Amino acid sequence: LDQQTPAQVQEHILAANTWLQSLDGQTRRTFTPPCLDLKAGGHDYVTALRPQFVAFRAANPAMVTAPSAFDPYAPPVYFVEGWTAEQLIALVEKAASQRAVVHLLFHGVGAEYLSVDRAAHDALLDHLAKHKARFWTDTMVNVMENARKQAGR
């Protein structure tokens, strides 16, 4: 990103978005800036992309309990690289106890780079599935659109 202009990066992102739409027909998407880097060539490249995306993942880890405080272009995200099943489950349990939204970002599952162990990921999914009445899990698009509605945006 340091070697490109904002316009170049935006062009690549919009081309990728068009390509994805041609594959799956989806017109609503979210965007995660690489490594949450919001600048290209030292300048903001993401603000101009807002009309193209429902939301971005672009903030430090935190839980959001008030929809009015929710910024769809800077929702908190937990990078969970190397987390254990116990840590993942504890985080979602804490969010449930606070009636909060929590986003977990998995770069890889069982992979060699920035990953979470497959068994830990599976344990989290099993926990969520066993407690469907307490946890709402959905796509980022659906979660963010719901948050926007609740916040009146």
Protein Blocks (a to p, Z undefined) as FASTA:
>chain_A
ZZpcfklmmmmmmmmmmmmmmmnopabdcdddehhiabeehiafklmmmmmpfbdcdbdc
dddfbfklpcfklcccddfehiafklmmmmmmmmmmnopacddddfbghiabhpacfklm
mmmmmmmmmmmmmpccddfklmmmmmmmmnoZZ
